[in-house]
Amino acid sequence: MTETLTEEKTIIPAETTPLNETIAERKTVVYETRIDPTVIKVAAEKLKSQLFTRFGFVKTNPREIRLMSINKYYEPYLVISGRYFIDYYRQCTYTIYVDKKVLEIMLLNRRFQPNQPVDSHTREHNVVKLEGEERLVIDARASLILDKTGQEVPLNNLPSAPSERNPGKILKEYGAKEIPANADLDAIRSRVLKRPKDKSRLVEECFEVRERAVIYTPRFRVLYKNLRTNEEKTAEFDGVTSERIQRARPLARFLEKLA
C-alpha cells in the first residue's frame, strides 16, 4: 500500500505576522510638448465665439472677444498597479443531517452522536456538527490612473508622448505642484487591500506595487475677455494632441460614480 504525502506550507498565527509589502519607488515622467503655441492660438481663435453666448445659444460677435493670454502648465496624473494576495484559514462549522434512528456515526475514525437541532421545525432528522477550518485564497489586482485630486480618470485622459530628458528642471521652471507622496498608495490600498476579518491562521500574505509613476502632461490655458461686458472665460488645450480639455463638472462626476 502506498501512502500519499501532501506538502503543507508553514502556517503562522495571523495575529503575529506582519503584512509583507513590496513598494516600488515612484518615477517622475514629463511629457514633451508636441504642439507649438501658434497652433494653440489658432484653435483658440476658432473657439472664442462659442464661449460667450447670450440666452444659451446666441453667439457673441467675435470682434468683441479678445484673446488675453496663453499660459503653459503641467497637469499631473498618477499611474499605479498593485496586487494583494492572502492565503489563509478560517474556522467553520459543518452540519450533517442524519436519520433520527441513527445512534452513532463514524467519520475520520471518530465517533459522533447525533443531536436534535434546536432551531429545527421538524423532528424527522438529527444533526452532527463538525468543527473545522477552511482554506481560502484572495488574489486582488488593480491598475489605476488618478488626477491631482485623487479621482480615478479614464485611460484616454492621458495621451502618449516621449518624455523629457530633464524633468526636474522643467517642473521647477513652470512651478508644477508636487503630488503627496502616498496619494497613489492610499488609492490602491483602498481598492485591493481588504483583509478578511474571519481568518484564523495565515499561510501567506503580501501587498505588491510594481508599477508606480507620476506623469506630467503639458497643457495650455487660454484667457478670453468680452470687451463689451468685461466678462472673462478660459479654455484649456492639450499640449500633446492640441485637443480641447473638457473638465467634468461636479454633478457629472457624481453621476459617473452612480453609473
ZILINLIN-V853930 format. One record per pair of residues at least 4 apart in sequence whose ideal C-beta (glycine too) atoms are under 7 Angstrom apart, sorted by sequence separation. I is the first residue (numbers start at 1). GAP is how many residues later the second one is. If there is no record, write none. Layout:
I|GAP  I|GAP
This chain:
13|4  35|4  37|4  38|4  39|4  40|4  41|4  42|4  43|4  44|4  47|4  53|4  54|4  60|4  98|4  116|4  146|4  147|4  153|4  166|4  167|4  168|4  169|4  170|4  179|4  182|4  183|4  184|4  185|4  186|4  187|4  188|4  189|4  226|4  238|4  248|4  250|4  251|4  252|4  253|4  254|4  255|4  12|5  35|5  53|5  60|5  106|5  107|5  146|5  171|5  225|5  226|5  237|5  238|5  248|5  53|6  54|6  146|6  147|6  164|6  237|6  53|7  98|7  104|7  105|7  145|7  146|7  225|7  237|7  238|7  52|8  144|8  145|8  224|8  236|8  237|8  50|9  104|9  105|9  223|9  224|9  235|9  236|9  49|10  116|10  117|10  145|10  49|11  115|11  223|11  102|12  114|12  115|12  222|12  49|13  52|13  114|13  145|13  221|13  222|13  48|14  114|14  193|14  221|15  222|15  49|16  98|16  112|16  220|16  48|17  219|17  220|17  219|18  48|19  219|19  220|19  219|20  188|21  218|21  45|22  217|22  218|22  44|23  100|23  105|23  217|23  100|24  102|24  185|24  100|25  99|26  100|26  219|26  98|27  97|28  98|28  184|28  41|29  40|30  97|30  98|30  96|31  148|31  95|32  96|32  37|33  150|33  95|34  96|34  179|35  93|36  94|36  93|37  150|37  93|38  94|38  146|38  92|40  176|40  92|41  146|41  91|42  92|42  90|43  144|43  30|44  89|44  90|44  144|44  89|45  171|45  89|46  90|46  142|46  144|47  88|48  142|49  87|50  142|50  141|51  86|52  140|52  85|54  84|56  158|57  83|58  138|58  159|58  158|59  82|60  81|62  80|64  79|66  133|67  77|68  78|68  77|69  77|70  76|72  14|74  159|79  161|79  77|81  159|81  159|82  74|97  74|100  76|100  73|101  78|101  72|102  74|102  151|102  76|103  80|104  78|105  78|106  82|106  80|108  84|108  88|108  90|108  83|109  84|109  86|109  90|109  91|109  82|110  86|110  89|110  90|110  88|111  89|111  89|112  88|113  88|114  88|115  87|116  87|117  86|119  85|120  85|121  84|123  83|125  82|126  34|127  82|127  32|129  80|129  81|129  31|130  32|130  81|130  32|131  80|131  31|132  32|132  79|132  80|132  30|133  29|134  30|134  79|134  78|136  79|136  30|137  29|138  76|138  77|138  28|139  30|140  76|140  77|140  30|141  75|141  74|142  75|142  74|143  74|144  75|144  74|145  72|146  73|146  72|148  73|148  70|150  71|150  70|152  69|154  67|155  68|155  68|156  67|157  68|157  66|158  65|159  66|159  65|161  66|161  64|162  64|163  64|164  60|166  72|167  51|173  52|174  48|176  44|178  52|179  40|180  52|181  51|182  37|183  29|184  31|184  51|184  14|185  17|185  20|185  24|185  27|185  31|185  33|185  14|186  19|186  20|186  21|186  22|186  23|186  24|186  26|186  27|186  28|186  29|186  30|186  31|186  14|187  22|187  24|187  26|187  31|187  13|188  14|188  17|188  19|188  24|188  26|188  47|188  11|190  12|190  44|191  11|192  9|194  43|194  9|195  40|197  47|197  43|199  40|202  39|203  35|204  34|205  35|205  33|206  34|206  35|207  31|209
